Amino acid sequence: MSEAGTAPSAASAPSVVEVTAKDLPLYCPNPSMPLWSSHPRVFLDVEAEGEALCPYCGTRYRLAGGARKAAHSASAR
């Protein structure tokens, strides 16, 4: 995971974190976040839209390369 820009302070807007396929399944808080800013772990689906927002802290996660296409389609039946 890599932070876009600098680490946010308590008074700044939530950060944007770029993730890769090796970071999946994605959850927040992520391992690089300080312990004092912890909240309950929540798993986020970043694959469908290429982006996900944590409902607790507002951190936005972006999947490098964008959304991934589904492996199976309804028409394949």
mmCIF file of the N, C-alpha and C atoms, coordinates in Angstrom:
data_MODEL
# 
_entry.id   MODEL 
# 
loop_
_atom_site.group_PDB 
_atom_site.id 
_atom_site.type_symbol 
_atom_site.label_atom_id 
_atom_site.label_alt_id 
_atom_site.label_comp_id 
_atom_site.label_asym_id 
_atom_site.label_entity_id 
_atom_site.label_seq_id 
_atom_site.pdbx_PDB_ins_code 
_atom_site.Cartn_x 
_atom_site.Cartn_y 
_atom_site.Cartn_z 
_atom_site.occupancy 
_atom_site.B_iso_or_equiv 
_atom_site.pdbx_formal_charge 
_atom_site.auth_seq_id 
_atom_site.auth_comp_id 
_atom_site.auth_asym_id 
_atom_site.auth_atom_id 
_atom_site.pdbx_PDB_model_num 
ATOM 1   N N  . MET A 1 1  ? 0.842   -1.170  0.000   1.00 0.00 ? 1  MET A N  1 
ATOM 2   C CA . MET A 1 1  ? 0.000   0.000   0.000   1.00 0.00 ? 1  MET A CA 1 
ATOM 3   C C  . MET A 1 1  ? 0.888   1.233   0.000   1.00 0.00 ? 1  MET A C  1 
ATOM 4   N N  . SER A 1 2  ? 0.445   2.242   -0.678  1.00 0.00 ? 2  SER A N  1 
ATOM 5   C CA . SER A 1 2  ? 1.223   3.472   -0.678  1.00 0.00 ? 2  SER A CA 1 
ATOM 6   C C  . SER A 1 2  ? 0.291   4.647   -0.455  1.00 0.00 ? 2  SER A C  1 
ATOM 7   N N  . GLU A 1 3  ? 0.722   5.556   0.391   1.00 0.00 ? 3  GLU A N  1 
ATOM 8   C CA . GLU A 1 3  ? -0.055  6.757   0.670   1.00 0.00 ? 3  GLU A CA 1 
ATOM 9   C C  . GLU A 1 3  ? 0.111   7.718   -0.493  1.00 0.00 ? 3  GLU A C  1 
ATOM 10  N N  . ALA A 1 4  ? -0.944  8.353   -0.916  1.00 0.00 ? 4  ALA A N  1 
ATOM 11  C CA . ALA A 1 4  ? -0.872  9.405   -1.919  1.00 0.00 ? 4  ALA A CA 1 
ATOM 12  C C  . ALA A 1 4  ? -0.699  10.719  -1.171  1.00 0.00 ? 4  ALA A C  1 
ATOM 13  N N  . GLY A 1 5  ? 0.416   11.364  -1.358  1.00 0.00 ? 5  GLY A N  1 
ATOM 14  C CA . GLY A 1 5  ? 0.683   12.608  -0.630  1.00 0.00 ? 5  GLY A CA 1 
ATOM 15  C C  . GLY A 1 5  ? 1.311   12.318  0.715   1.00 0.00 ? 5  GLY A C  1 
ATOM 16  N N  . THR A 1 6  ? 1.075   13.203  1.656   1.00 0.00 ? 6  THR A N  1 
ATOM 17  C CA . THR A 1 6  ? 1.652   13.041  2.986   1.00 0.00 ? 6  THR A CA 1 
ATOM 18  C C  . THR A 1 6  ? 0.640   12.457  3.943   1.00 0.00 ? 6  THR A C  1 
ATOM 19  N N  . ALA A 1 7  ? 1.119   11.989  5.075   1.00 0.00 ? 7  ALA A N  1 
ATOM 20  C CA . ALA A 1 7  ? 0.228   11.420  6.083   1.00 0.00 ? 7  ALA A CA 1 
ATOM 21  C C  . ALA A 1 7  ? -0.691  12.509  6.616   1.00 0.00 ? 7  ALA A C  1 
ATOM 22  N N  . PRO A 1 8  ? -1.971  12.232  6.778   1.00 0.00 ? 8  PRO A N  1 
ATOM 23  C CA . PRO A 1 8  ? -2.907  13.251  7.235   1.00 0.00 ? 8  PRO A CA 1 
ATOM 24  C C  . PRO A 1 8  ? -2.769  13.509  8.726   1.00 0.00 ? 8  PRO A C  1 
ATOM 25  N N  . SER A 1 9  ? -3.029  14.737  9.118   1.00 0.00 ? 9  SER A N  1 
ATOM 26  C CA . SER A 1 9  ? -3.083  15.048  10.543  1.00 0.00 ? 9  SER A CA 1 
ATOM 27  C C  . SER A 1 9  ? -4.530  14.873  10.987  1.00 0.00 ? 9  SER A C  1 
ATOM 28  N N  . ALA A 1 10 ? -4.771  14.947  12.277  1.00 0.00 ? 10 ALA A N  1 
ATOM 29  C CA . ALA A 1 10 ? -6.115  14.741  12.806  1.00 0.00 ? 10 ALA A CA 1 
ATOM 30  C C  . ALA A 1 10 ? -7.115  15.748  12.237  1.00 0.00 ? 10 ALA A C  1 
ATOM 31  N N  . ALA A 1 11 ? -6.646  16.942  11.881  1.00 0.00 ? 11 ALA A N  1 
ATOM 32  C CA . ALA A 1 11 ? -7.545  17.984  11.406  1.00 0.00 ? 11 ALA A CA 1 
ATOM 33  C C  . ALA A 1 11 ? -7.700  17.993  9.883   1.00 0.00 ? 11 ALA A C  1 
ATOM 34  N N  . SER A 1 12 ? -6.925  17.168  9.171   1.00 0.00 ? 12 SER A N  1 
ATOM 35  C CA . SER A 1 12 ? -6.987  17.203  7.715   1.00 0.00 ? 12 SER A CA 1 
ATOM 36  C C  . SER A 1 12 ? -8.009  16.217  7.167   1.00 0.00 ? 12 SER A C  1 
ATOM 37  N N  . ALA A 1 13 ? -8.223  16.304  5.865   1.00 0.00 ? 13 ALA A N  1 
ATOM 38  C CA . ALA A 1 13 ? -9.171  15.403  5.202   1.00 0.00 ? 13 ALA A CA 1 
ATOM 39  C C  . ALA A 1 13 ? -8.635  13.975  5.219   1.00 0.00 ? 13 ALA A C  1 
ATOM 40  N N  . PRO A 1 14 ? -9.520  12.987  5.107   1.00 0.00 ? 14 PRO A N  1 
ATOM 41  C CA . PRO A 1 14 ? -9.080  11.592  5.057   1.00 0.00 ? 14 PRO A CA 1 
ATOM 42  C C  . PRO A 1 14 ? -8.126  11.367  3.890   1.00 0.00 ? 14 PRO A C  1 
ATOM 43  N N  . SER A 1 15 ? -7.259  10.368  4.029   1.00 0.00 ? 15 SER A N  1 
ATOM 44  C CA . SER A 1 15 ? -6.248  10.107  3.019   1.00 0.00 ? 15 SER A CA 1 
ATOM 45  C C  . SER A 1 15 ? -6.768  9.206   1.908   1.00 0.00 ? 15 SER A C  1 
ATOM 46  N N  . VAL A 1 16 ? -5.978  9.120   0.850   1.00 0.00 ? 16 VAL A N  1 
ATOM 47  C CA . VAL A 1 16 ? -6.248  8.209   -0.254  1.00 0.00 ? 16 VAL A CA 1 
ATOM 48  C C  . VAL A 1 16 ? -5.092  7.219   -0.273  1.00 0.00 ? 16 VAL A C  1 
ATOM 49  N N  . VAL A 1 17 ? -5.417  5.932   -0.277  1.00 0.00 ? 17 VAL A N  1 
ATOM 50  C CA . VAL A 1 17 ? -4.409  4.883   -0.263  1.00 0.00 ? 17 VAL A CA 1 
ATOM 51  C C  . VAL A 1 17 ? -4.560  4.053   -1.527  1.00 0.00 ? 17 VAL A C  1 
ATOM 52  N N  . GLU A 1 18 ? -3.472  3.936   -2.286  1.00 0.00 ? 18 GLU A N  1 
ATOM 53  C CA . GLU A 1 18 ? -3.499  3.103   -3.484  1.00 0.00 ? 18 GLU A CA 1 
ATOM 54  C C  . GLU A 1 18 ? -3.091  1.689   -3.084  1.00 0.00 ? 18 GLU A C  1 
ATOM 55  N N  . VAL A 1 19 ? -3.893  0.706   -3.515  1.00 0.00 ? 19 VAL A N  1 
ATOM 56  C CA . VAL A 1 19 ? -3.623  -0.693  -3.189  1.00 0.00 ? 19 VAL A CA 1 
ATOM 57  C C  . VAL A 1 19 ? -3.438  -1.488  -4.471  1.00 0.00 ? 19 VAL A C  1 
ATOM 58  N N  . THR A 1 20 ? -2.800  -2.642  -4.344  1.00 0.00 ? 20 THR A N  1 
ATOM 59  C CA . THR A 1 20 ? -2.598  -3.536  -5.476  1.00 0.00 ? 20 THR A CA 1 
ATOM 60  C C  . THR A 1 20 ? -3.272  -4.871  -5.188  1.00 0.00 ? 20 THR A C  1 
ATOM 61  N N  . ALA A 1 21 ? -3.257  -5.763  -6.149  1.00 0.00 ? 21 ALA A N  1 
ATOM 62  C CA . ALA A 1 21 ? -3.887  -7.076  -5.989  1.00 0.00 ? 21 ALA A CA 1 
ATOM 63  C C  . ALA A 1 21 ? -3.295  -7.848  -4.816  1.00 0.00 ? 21 ALA A C  1 
ATOM 64  N N  . LYS A 1 22 ? -2.026  -7.627  -4.502  1.00 0.00 ? 22 LYS A N  1 
ATOM 65  C CA . LYS A 1 22 ? -1.418  -8.348  -3.378  1.00 0.00 ? 22 LYS A CA 1 
ATOM 66  C C  . LYS A 1 22 ? -1.959  -7.872  -2.027  1.00 0.00 ? 22 LYS A C  1 
ATOM 67  N N  . ASP A 1 23 ? -2.630  -6.733  -1.976  1.00 0.00 ? 23 ASP A N  1 
ATOM 68  C CA . ASP A 1 23 ? -3.218  -6.210  -0.737  1.00 0.00 ? 23 ASP A CA 1 
ATOM 69  C C  . ASP A 1 23 ? -4.621  -6.759  -0.479  1.00 0.00 ? 23 ASP A C  1 
ATOM 70  N N  . LEU A 1 24 ? -5.150  -7.552  -1.404  1.00 0.00 ? 24 LEU A N  1 
ATOM 71  C CA . LEU A 1 24 ? -6.504  -8.078  -1.266  1.00 0.00 ? 24 LEU A CA 1 
ATOM 72  C C  . LEU A 1 24 ? -6.499  -9.363  -0.453  1.00 0.00 ? 24 LEU A C  1 
ATOM 73  N N  . PRO A 1 25 ? -7.499  -9.671  0.333   1.00 0.00 ? 25 PRO A N  1 
ATOM 74  C CA . PRO A 1 25 ? -8.688  -8.868  0.563   1.00 0.00 ? 25 PRO A CA 1 
ATOM 75  C C  . PRO A 1 25 ? -8.341  -7.604  1.351   1.00 0.00 ? 25 PRO A C  1 
ATOM 76  N N  . LEU A 1 26 ? -8.988  -6.528  1.002   1.00 0.00 ? 26 LEU A N  1 
ATOM 77  C CA . LEU A 1 26 ? -8.705  -5.218  1.577   1.00 0.00 ? 26 LEU A CA 1 
ATOM 78  C C  . LEU A 1 26 ? -9.513  -4.981  2.835   1.00 0.00 ? 26 LEU A C  1 
ATOM 79  N N  . TYR A 1 27 ? -8.848  -4.451  3.850   1.00 0.00 ? 27 TYR A N  1 
ATOM 80  C CA . TYR A 1 27 ? -9.554  -4.093  5.083   1.00 0.00 ? 27 TYR A CA 1 
ATOM 81  C C  . TYR A 1 27 ? -8.983  -2.808  5.651   1.00 0.00 ? 27 TYR A C  1 
ATOM 82  N N  . CYS A 1 28 ? -9.788  -2.165  6.468   1.00 0.00 ? 28 CYS A N  1 
ATOM 83  C CA . CYS A 1 28 ? -9.393  -0.933  7.149   1.00 0.00 ? 28 CYS A CA 1 
ATOM 84  C C  . CYS A 1 28 ? -9.737  -1.106  8.620   1.00 0.00 ? 28 CYS A C  1 
ATOM 85  N N  . PRO A 1 29 ? -8.911  -0.661  9.540   1.00 0.00 ? 29 PRO A N  1 
ATOM 86  C CA . PRO A 1 29 ? -7.658  0.047   9.330   1.00 0.00 ? 29 PRO A CA 1 
ATOM 87  C C  . PRO A 1 29 ? -6.593  -0.875  8.757   1.00 0.00 ? 29 PRO A C  1 
ATOM 88  N N  . ASN A 1 30 ? -5.748  -0.318  7.896   1.00 0.00 ? 30 ASN A N  1 
ATOM 89  C CA . ASN A 1 30 ? -4.706  -1.117  7.271   1.00 0.00 ? 30 ASN A CA 1 
ATOM 90  C C  . ASN A 1 30 ? -3.480  -1.182  8.189   1.00 0.00 ? 30 ASN A C  1 
ATOM 91  N N  . PRO A 1 31 ? -2.572  -2.105  7.946   1.00 0.00 ? 31 PRO A N  1 
ATOM 92  C CA . PRO A 1 31 ? -1.428  -2.306  8.839   1.00 0.00 ? 31 PRO A CA 1 
ATOM 93  C C  . PRO A 1 31 ? -0.526  -1.090  9.023   1.00 0.00 ? 31 PRO A C  1 
ATOM 94  N N  . SER A 1 32 ? -0.537  -0.152  8.092   1.00 0.00 ? 32 SER A N  1 
ATOM 95  C CA . SER A 1 32 ? 0.334   1.014   8.221   1.00 0.00 ? 32 SER A CA 1 
ATOM 96  C C  . SER A 1 32 ? -0.276  2.144   9.060   1.00 0.00 ? 32 SER A C  1 
ATOM 97  N N  . MET A 1 33 ? -1.526  1.993   9.470   1.00 0.00 ? 33 MET A N  1 
ATOM 98  C CA . MET A 1 33 ? -2.179  3.040   10.269  1.00 0.00 ? 33 MET A CA 1 
ATOM 99  C C  . MET A 1 33 ? -1.739  2.944   11.725  1.00 0.00 ? 33 MET A C  1 
ATOM 100 N N  . PRO A 1 34 ? -1.574  4.088   12.382  1.00 0.00 ? 34 PRO A N  1 
ATOM 101 C CA . PRO A 1 34 ? -1.163  4.072   13.790  1.00 0.00 ? 34 PRO A CA 1 
ATOM 102 C C  . PRO A 1 34 ? -2.249  3.483   14.692  1.00 0.00 ? 34 PRO A C  1 
ATOM 103 N N  . LEU A 1 35 ? -1.815  2.861   15.765  1.00 0.00 ? 35 LEU A N  1 
ATOM 104 C CA . LEU A 1 35 ? -2.734  2.197   16.689  1.00 0.00 ? 35 LEU A CA 1 
ATOM 105 C C  . LEU A 1 35 ? -3.779  3.152   17.254  1.00 0.00 ? 35 LEU A C  1 
ATOM 106 N N  . TRP A 1 36 ? -3.407  4.402   17.509  1.00 0.00 ? 36 TRP A N  1 
ATOM 107 C CA . TRP A 1 36 ? -4.339  5.348   18.125  1.00 0.00 ? 36 TRP A CA 1 
ATOM 108 C C  . TRP A 1 36 ? -5.530  5.663   17.229  1.00 0.00 ? 36 TRP A C  1 
ATOM 109 N N  . SER A 1 37 ? -5.391  5.432   15.935  1.00 0.00 ? 37 SER A N  1 
ATOM 110 C CA . SER A 1 37 ? -6.492  5.766   15.019  1.00 0.00 ? 37 SER A CA 1 
ATOM 111 C C  . SER A 1 37 ? -7.324  4.534   14.653  1.00 0.00 ? 37 SER A C  1 
ATOM 112 N N  . SER A 1 38 ? -7.214  3.476   15.428  1.00 0.00 ? 38 SER A N  1 
ATOM 113 C CA . SER A 1 38 ? -7.914  2.233   15.107  1.00 0.00 ? 38 SER A CA 1 
ATOM 114 C C  . SER A 1 38 ? -9.427  2.341   15.284  1.00 0.00 ? 38 SER A C  1 
ATOM 115 N N  . HIS A 1 39 ? -10.125 1.558   14.509  1.00 0.00 ? 39 HIS A N  1 
ATOM 116 C CA . HIS A 1 39 ? -11.573 1.389   14.617  1.00 0.00 ? 39 HIS A CA 1 
ATOM 117 C C  . HIS A 1 39 ? -11.839 -0.075  14.304  1.00 0.00 ? 39 HIS A C  1 
ATOM 118 N N  . PRO A 1 40 ? -13.059 -0.565  14.450  1.00 0.00 ? 40 PRO A N  1 
ATOM 119 C CA . PRO A 1 40 ? -13.319 -1.969  14.129  1.00 0.00 ? 40 PRO A CA 1 
ATOM 120 C C  . PRO A 1 40 ? -12.912 -2.288  12.687  1.00 0.00 ? 40 PRO A C  1 
ATOM 121 N N  . ARG A 1 41 ? -12.357 -3.477  12.482  1.00 0.00 ? 41 ARG A N  1 
ATOM 122 C CA . ARG A 1 41 ? -11.934 -3.876  11.137  1.00 0.00 ? 41 ARG A CA 1 
ATOM 123 C C  . ARG A 1 41 ? -13.145 -4.063  10.245  1.00 0.00 ? 41 ARG A C  1 
ATOM 124 N N  . VAL A 1 42 ? -13.057 -3.497  9.058   1.00 0.00 ? 42 VAL A N  1 
ATOM 125 C CA . VAL A 1 42 ? -14.120 -3.626  8.067   1.00 0.00 ? 42 VAL A CA 1 
ATOM 126 C C  . VAL A 1 42 ? -13.457 -4.008  6.741   1.00 0.00 ? 42 VAL A C  1 
ATOM 127 N N  . PHE A 1 43 ? -14.010 -5.020  6.081   1.00 0.00 ? 43 PHE A N  1 
ATOM 128 C CA . PHE A 1 43 ? -13.501 -5.442  4.776   1.00 0.00 ? 43 PHE A CA 1 
ATOM 129 C C  . PHE A 1 43 ? -14.194 -4.626  3.698   1.00 0.00 ? 43 PHE A C  1 
ATOM 130 N N  . LEU A 1 44 ? -13.415 -4.181  2.714   1.00 0.00 ? 44 LEU A N  1 
ATOM 131 C CA . LEU A 1 44 ? -13.923 -3.284  1.679   1.00 0.00 ? 44 LEU A CA 1 
ATOM 132 C C  . LEU A 1 44 ? -13.782 -3.926  0.302   1.00 0.00 ? 44 LEU A C  1 
ATOM 133 N N  . ASP A 1 45 ? -14.823 -3.830  -0.524  1.00 0.00 ? 45 ASP A N  1 
ATOM 134 C CA . ASP A 1 45 ? -14.807 -4.372  -1.883  1.00 0.00 ? 45 ASP A CA 1 
ATOM 135 C C  . ASP A 1 45 ? -14.314 -3.291  -2.833  1.00 0.00 ? 45 ASP A C  1 
ATOM 136 N N  . VAL A 1 46 ? -13.036 -3.328  -3.116  1.00 0.00 ? 46 VAL A N  1 
ATOM 137 C CA . VAL A 1 46 ? -12.437 -2.328  -3.986  1.00 0.00 ? 46 VAL A CA 1 
ATOM 138 C C  . VAL A 1 46 ? -12.361 -2.843  -5.432  1.00 0.00 ? 46 VAL A C  1 
ATOM 139 N N  . GLU A 1 47 ? -12.559 -4.130  -5.638  1.00 0.00 ? 47 GLU A N  1 
ATOM 140 C CA . GLU A 1 47 ? -12.424 -4.713  -6.976  1.00 0.00 ? 47 GLU A CA 1 
ATOM 141 C C  . GLU A 1 47 ? -13.542 -4.314  -7.931  1.00 0.00 ? 47 GLU A C  1 
ATOM 142 N N  . ALA A 1 48 ? -14.760 -4.221  -7.458  1.00 0.00 ? 48 ALA A N  1 
ATOM 143 C CA . ALA A 1 48 ? -15.911 -3.962  -8.326  1.00 0.00 ? 48 ALA A CA 1 
ATOM 144 C C  . ALA A 1 48 ? -15.853 -2.585  -8.992  1.00 0.00 ? 48 ALA A C  1 
ATOM 145 N N  . GLU A 1 49 ? -15.587 -1.559  -8.210  1.00 0.00 ? 49 GLU A N  1 
ATOM 146 C CA . GLU A 1 49 ? -15.602 -0.193  -8.725  1.00 0.00 ? 49 GLU A CA 1 
ATOM 147 C C  . GLU A 1 49 ? -14.206 0.407   -8.897  1.00 0.00 ? 49 GLU A C  1 
ATOM 148 N N  . GLY A 1 50 ? -13.190 -0.261  -8.337  1.00 0.00 ? 50 GLY A N  1 
ATOM 149 C CA . GLY A 1 50 ? -11.836 0.272   -8.410  1.00 0.00 ? 50 GLY A CA 1 
ATOM 150 C C  . GLY A 1 50 ? -11.536 1.235   -7.277  1.00 0.00 ? 50 GLY A C  1 
ATOM 151 N N  . GLU A 1 51 ? -12.514 1.430   -6.395  1.00 0.00 ? 51 GLU A N  1 
ATOM 152 C CA . GLU A 1 51 ? -12.381 2.387   -5.306  1.00 0.00 ? 51 GLU A CA 1 
ATOM 153 C C  . GLU A 1 51 ? -13.340 1.996   -4.187  1.00 0.00 ? 51 GLU A C  1 
ATOM 154 N N  . ALA A 1 52 ? -12.957 2.270   -2.952  1.00 0.00 ? 52 ALA A N  1 
ATOM 155 C CA . ALA A 1 52 ? -13.834 2.002   -1.806  1.00 0.00 ? 52 ALA A CA 1 
ATOM 156 C C  . ALA A 1 52 ? -13.549 3.032   -0.727  1.00 0.00 ? 52 ALA A C  1 
ATOM 157 N N  . LEU A 1 53 ? -14.566 3.334   0.069   1.00 0.00 ? 53 LEU A N  1 
ATOM 158 C CA . LEU A 1 53 ? -14.464 4.321   1.130   1.00 0.00 ? 53 LEU A CA 1 
ATOM 159 C C  . LEU A 1 53 ? -14.757 3.643   2.464   1.00 0.00 ? 53 LEU A C  1 
ATOM 160 N N  . CYS A 1 54 ? -13.870 3.830   3.446   1.00 0.00 ? 54 CYS A N  1 
ATOM 161 C CA . CYS A 1 54 ? -14.091 3.254   4.763   1.00 0.00 ? 54 CYS A CA 1 
ATOM 162 C C  . CYS A 1 54 ? -15.222 4.018   5.451   1.00 0.00 ? 54 CYS A C  1 
ATOM 163 N N  . PRO A 1 55 ? -16.234 3.301   5.935   1.00 0.00 ? 55 PRO A N  1 
ATOM 164 C CA . PRO A 1 55 ? -17.354 3.983   6.590   1.00 0.00 ? 55 PRO A CA 1 
ATOM 165 C C  . PRO A 1 55 ? -16.999 4.554   7.965   1.00 0.00 ? 55 PRO A C  1 
ATOM 166 N N  . TYR A 1 56 ? -15.908 4.106   8.558   1.00 0.00 ? 56 TYR A N  1 
ATOM 167 C CA . TYR A 1 56 ? -15.516 4.596   9.877   1.00 0.00 ? 56 TYR A CA 1 
ATOM 168 C C  . TYR A 1 56 ? -14.641 5.844   9.811   1.00 0.00 ? 56 TYR A C  1 
ATOM 169 N N  . CYS A 1 57 ? -13.556 5.784   9.049   1.00 0.00 ? 57 CYS A N  1 
ATOM 170 C CA . CYS A 1 57 ? -12.587 6.888   9.081   1.00 0.00 ? 57 CYS A CA 1 
ATOM 171 C C  . CYS A 1 57 ? -12.560 7.719   7.805   1.00 0.00 ? 57 CYS A C  1 
ATOM 172 N N  . GLY A 1 58 ? -13.248 7.263   6.757   1.00 0.00 ? 58 GLY A N  1 
ATOM 173 C CA . GLY A 1 58 ? -13.303 8.031   5.519   1.00 0.00 ? 58 GLY A CA 1 
ATOM 174 C C  . GLY A 1 58 ? -12.103 7.845   4.609   1.00 0.00 ? 58 GLY A C  1 
ATOM 175 N N  . THR A 1 59 ? -11.186 6.949   4.958   1.00 0.00 ? 59 THR A N  1 
ATOM 176 C CA . THR A 1 59 ? -10.041 6.704   4.082   1.00 0.00 ? 59 THR A CA 1 
ATOM 177 C C  . THR A 1 59 ? -10.545 6.122   2.773   1.00 0.00 ? 59 THR A C  1 
ATOM 178 N N  . ARG A 1 60 ? -10.062 6.679   1.679   1.00 0.00 ? 60 ARG A N  1 
ATOM 179 C CA . ARG A 1 60 ? -10.456 6.207   0.352   1.00 0.00 ? 60 ARG A CA 1 
ATOM 180 C C  . ARG A 1 60 ? -9.342  5.300   -0.164  1.00 0.00 ? 60 ARG A C  1 
ATOM 181 N N  . TYR A 1 61 ? -9.726  4.123   -0.638  1.00 0.00 ? 61 TYR A N  1 
ATOM 182 C CA . TYR A 1 61 ? -8.786  3.162   -1.199  1.00 0.00 ? 61 TYR A CA 1 
ATOM 183 C C  . TYR A 1 61 ? -9.016  3.077   -2.692  1.00 0.00 ? 61 TYR A C  1 
ATOM 184 N N  . ARG A 1 62 ? -7.924  3.117   -3.472  1.00 0.00 ? 62 ARG A N  1 
ATOM 185 C CA . ARG A 1 62 ? -8.009  2.995   -4.929  1.00 0.00 ? 62 ARG A CA 1 
ATOM 186 C C  . ARG A 1 62 ? -7.169  1.811   -5.369  1.00 0.00 ? 62 ARG A C  1 
ATOM 187 N N  . LEU A 1 63 ? -7.754  0.993   -6.215  1.00 0.00 ? 63 LEU A N  1 
ATOM 188 C CA . LEU A 1 63 ? -7.064  -0.171  -6.754  1.00 0.00 ? 63 LEU A CA 1 
ATOM 189 C C  . LEU A 1 63 ? -6.226  0.257   -7.943  1.00 0.00 ? 63 LEU A C  1 
ATOM 190 N N  . ALA A 1 64 ? -4.925  -0.001  -7.867  1.00 0.00 ? 64 ALA A N  1 
ATOM 191 C CA . ALA A 1 64 ? -4.029  0.331   -8.976  1.00 0.00 ? 64 ALA A CA 1 
ATOM 192 C C  . ALA A 1 64 ? -4.501  -0.410  -10.217 1.00 0.00 ? 64 ALA A C  1 
ATOM 193 N N  . GLY A 1 65 ? -4.696  0.285   -11.299 1.00 0.00 ? 65 GLY A N  1 
ATOM 194 C CA . GLY A 1 65 ? -5.186  -0.335  -12.525 1.00 0.00 ? 65 GLY A CA 1 
ATOM 195 C C  . GLY A 1 65 ? -6.699  -0.284  -12.658 1.00 0.00 ? 65 GLY A C  1 
ATOM 196 N N  . GLY A 1 66 ? -7.391  0.179   -11.621 1.00 0.00 ? 66 GLY A N  1 
ATOM 197 C CA . GLY A 1 66 ? -8.842  0.329   -11.690 1.00 0.00 ? 66 GLY A CA 1 
ATOM 198 C C  . GLY A 1 66 ? -9.611  -0.935  -11.373 1.00 0.00 ? 66 GLY A C  1 
ATOM 199 N N  . ALA A 1 67 ? -10.895 -0.901  -11.656 1.00 0.00 ? 67 ALA A N  1 
ATOM 200 C CA . ALA A 1 67 ? -11.800 -2.016  -11.351 1.00 0.00 ? 67 ALA A CA 1 
ATOM 201 C C  . ALA A 1 67 ? -11.420 -3.254  -12.147 1.00 0.00 ? 67 ALA A C  1 
ATOM 202 N N  . ARG A 1 68 ? -11.712 -4.391  -11.571 1.00 0.00 ? 68 ARG A N  1 
ATOM 203 C CA . ARG A 1 68 ? -11.435 -5.672  -12.243 1.00 0.00 ? 68 ARG A CA 1 
ATOM 204 C C  . ARG A 1 68 ? -12.742 -6.241  -12.789 1.00 0.00 ? 68 ARG A C  1 
ATOM 205 N N  . LYS A 1 69 ? -12.649 -6.812  -13.966 1.00 0.00 ? 69 LYS A N  1 
ATOM 206 C CA . LYS A 1 69 ? -13.826 -7.427  -14.585 1.00 0.00 ? 69 LYS A CA 1 
ATOM 207 C C  . LYS A 1 69 ? -14.110 -8.759  -13.906 1.00 0.00 ? 69 LYS A C  1 
ATOM 208 N N  . ALA A 1 70 ? -15.381 -9.106  -13.815 1.00 0.00 ? 70 ALA A N  1 
ATOM 209 C CA . ALA A 1 70 ? -15.783 -10.382 -13.218 1.00 0.00 ? 70 ALA A CA 1 
ATOM 210 C C  . ALA A 1 70 ? -15.285 -11.535 -14.083 1.00 0.00 ? 70 ALA A C  1 
ATOM 211 N N  . ALA A 1 71 ? -14.881 -12.623 -13.447 1.00 0.00 ? 71 ALA A N  1 
ATOM 212 C CA . ALA A 1 71 ? -14.365 -13.782 -14.172 1.00 0.00 ? 71 ALA A CA 1 
ATOM 213 C C  . ALA A 1 71 ? -15.474 -14.541 -14.886 1.00 0.00 ? 71 ALA A C  1 
ATOM 214 N N  . HIS A 1 72 ? -16.678 -14.486 -14.361 1.00 0.00 ? 72 HIS A N  1 
ATOM 215 C CA . HIS A 1 72 ? -17.806 -15.197 -14.949 1.00 0.00 ? 72 HIS A CA 1 
ATOM 216 C C  . HIS A 1 72 ? -18.909 -14.201 -15.279 1.00 0.00 ? 72 HIS A C  1 
ATOM 217 N N  . SER A 1 73 ? -19.631 -14.477 -16.332 1.00 0.00 ? 73 SER A N  1 
ATOM 218 C CA . SER A 1 73 ? -20.763 -13.613 -16.675 1.00 0.00 ? 73 SER A CA 1 
ATOM 219 C C  . SER A 1 73 ? -22.032 -14.433 -16.689 1.00 0.00 ? 73 SER A C  1 
ATOM 220 N N  . ALA A 1 74 ? -23.164 -13.777 -16.584 1.00 0.00 ? 74 ALA A N  1 
ATOM 221 C CA . ALA A 1 74 ? -24.464 -14.443 -16.544 1.00 0.00 ? 74 ALA A CA 1 
ATOM 222 C C  . ALA A 1 74 ? -24.758 -15.141 -17.873 1.00 0.00 ? 74 ALA A C  1 
ATOM 223 N N  . SER A 1 75 ? -24.219 -14.634 -18.966 1.00 0.00 ? 75 SER A N  1 
ATOM 224 C CA . SER A 1 75 ? -24.486 -15.209 -20.280 1.00 0.00 ? 75 SER A CA 1 
ATOM 225 C C  . SER A 1 75 ? -23.678 -16.492 -20.527 1.00 0.00 ? 75 SER A C  1 
ATOM 226 N N  . ALA A 1 76 ? -22.783 -16.839 -19.637 1.00 0.00 ? 76 ALA A N  1 
ATOM 227 C CA . ALA A 1 76 ? -21.934 -18.020 -19.835 1.00 0.00 ? 76 ALA A CA 1 
ATOM 228 C C  . ALA A 1 76 ? -22.645 -19.317 -19.454 1.00 0.00 ? 76 ALA A C  1 
ATOM 229 N N  . ARG A 1 77 ? -23.875 -19.221 -18.973 1.00 0.00 ? 77 ARG A N  1 
ATOM 230 C CA . ARG A 1 77 ? -24.604 -20.440 -18.561 1.00 0.00 ? 77 ARG A CA 1 
ATOM 231 C C  . ARG A 1 77 ? -25.045 -21.262 -19.693 1.00 0.00 ? 77 ARG A C  1 
# 
